[in-house]
Amino acid sequence: MNLARRSTETRTGHALVLGAGISGLCAARALSEVFDRVTLVERDTLAGDGAVRRGVPQGAHVHSLTVRGANVLEEFFPGFVGELAADGATLATALSEVEIVFFGSLLRKVPLGTVLQTSRPFLEDRLRAKVCAAPNVTLLDGREATAPLTTSDRTRVTGVRTARPGAPGSTEDIDADLVVDAMGRAGRGATWLATLGYEKPAEQRLRVDVAYASRRYRLPPGAMGPDKALLVGATPARPRGLVLTSQENGIWVLSLYGFGRAHHPPTAPDQFLLFAQELASADAREALRRAEPVTDVASFAHPHAVRRHFHRLRRLPDGLISIGDAICSLNPIYGAGMTVAALEAAALRECLLADGTRNLPRRFYRSAAKALHLSWLFSTLADKSMPQVPGTRPALSALLAQSFRATMRAAATDPKVAAAVWNAVSLTGSPAELARPHIITAMLRNWPREPAES
Ligand SMILES: Cc1cc2nc3c(=O)[nH]c(=O)nc-3n(C[C@H](O)[C@H](O)[C@H](O)COP(=O)(O)OP(=O)(O)OC[C@H]3O[C@@H](n4cnc5c(N)ncnc54)[C@H](O)[C@@H]3O)c2cc1C
């Protein structure tokens, strides 16, 4: 991907991006190359102080950025990862400094690449500063988008009505040549299509009933030995997971999750720690015993993964696209949402550079569907290995679980299998790598004799 900026003379028009989360920021970066002016409209008032904000409550929970996601941000802003590290973010060498336990097996700790670890607010604040440093990007925060503006025949969206939150009388209409809905998983863009007389995109939903609880800590120096992150994934018999990662400036986040109500993590501090102790390694248990909490326990429910099939719609108005969680909101335990958002923004840029805004919604949705497809497939397959996820045939669940379990057993000893698993998780390789003959042979050699459980 060549992300050199366009010269200012060739840019025209005004693009409006609704929502300044990760997908809105990445989209604004892509649009700033092609449009004369880009305006970001964000409902929250943005303090940029590293705090979790109302519009992104998930920011209290672990937000791992995959290697692929970091690469896209680095292509948008060369030197970005190094700047974040200089500003206090953690860089970890996977897998030697990242302990991953999947389906009960500890992946072999071979060095495979560098991972950027920060909290979501830290990453977002710095990304926003970069995006808004462009002279043609303006941020209007403390303003919410309330309705689309259109031509009288409704074939083109021409802007958006905005208001200050809680002050419906404070409306202001903003005209634009392109409106980008980056307002998150609630799906306002899809609803707007319906209000304009278009079909709503078909929604694919997978009920996962996952809930998170998280708390940030200061850990005694060296408490985790060489490890900068510990990930313990859920298994069918114990559908609970734990992530403990070093973020910025000596702060760690402990996120716990579970599939199904009986396994949702508690928020009472003592119970929260007990839940963690059942999953954590001996080092992590000891580290947590000595850790100093710096926040309360925050919780978040994620009832289902959603994918909206905009690319299948036969009629679309010009001048409106949705991006990021507004198209696809994955089960967060796979840590791919921000990467998918960045990949979609890169796809938007490619579409604009290839053929401007001509037939843009259709061309963009096709590219976005390709950008997100493997992440959707991989994460929903992994979800379906959990018997707690309703709607999957038990035989399929069991087969998926056994094959993941066998692959992870192989990855515990075989560096090539560990690398293939890591490439799939970090989105640097295709999950299809896991179907290579060497990996299949290793998986079959490790096929569990006992029935699926751990
Ligand atoms: C518990 C949890 C943990 C997660 N962990 C990870 C992880 O480890 N790694 C990862 O990559 N992803 C993770 N994700 C997913 C990730 O948060 C999203 O995929 C990612 O933030 C992309 O979202 P977005 O920018 O499309 O939407 P959001 O981040 O939801 O941003 C939407 C923005 O739109 C604004 N907005 C909403 N309505 C309006 C309006 N009417 N007008 C103006 N502005 C509006 C909001 O204030 C917000 O700023 C996690 C999600 C959850 C729930």
The ligand as an ORCA input file, in Angstrom:
! r2SCAN-3c Opt
* xyz 0 1
  C     -15.070     -4.739     25.744
  C     -14.422     -4.478     24.396
  C     -13.098     -4.772     24.218
  C     -12.509     -4.563     22.958
  N     -11.211     -4.916     22.788
  C     -10.628     -4.723     21.588
  C      -9.270     -5.078     21.372
  O      -8.602     -5.626     22.241
  N      -8.742     -4.808     20.147
  C      -9.462     -4.245     19.137
  O      -8.926     -4.036     18.042
  N     -10.747     -3.926     19.306
  C     -11.352     -4.145     20.486
  N     -12.672     -3.808     20.651
  C     -13.431     -3.279     19.492
  C     -13.150     -1.804     19.273
  O     -13.500     -1.056     20.409
  C     -13.924     -1.296     18.020
  O     -13.962     -2.255     17.021
  C     -13.257     -0.058     17.491
  O     -13.313      0.921     18.483
  C     -13.816      0.522     16.189
  O     -14.964      1.198     16.484
  P     -15.522      2.526     15.772
  O     -14.543      3.625     15.687
  O     -16.175      2.048     14.544
  O     -16.617      2.860     16.864
  P     -16.437      3.412     18.315
  O     -15.099      3.177     18.859
  O     -17.586      2.870     19.096
  O     -16.582      4.971     18.106
  C     -17.804      5.564     17.733
  C     -17.684      7.071     17.966
  O     -18.858      7.704     17.471
  C     -19.295      8.672     18.417
  N     -20.732      8.880     18.159
  C     -21.752      8.012     18.378
  N     -22.923      8.537     17.993
  C     -22.638      9.780     17.505
  C     -23.422     10.809     16.936
  N     -24.746     10.694     16.799
  N     -22.803     11.944     16.517
  C     -21.463     12.099     16.643
  N     -20.659     11.142     17.188
  C     -21.245      9.998     17.614
  C     -18.950      8.052     19.754
  O     -18.898      9.015     20.779
  C     -17.575      7.448     19.429
  O     -16.551      8.392     19.575
  C     -13.281     -4.026     21.882
  C     -14.618     -3.729     22.075
  C     -15.193     -3.968     23.317
  C     -16.667     -3.686     23.476
*
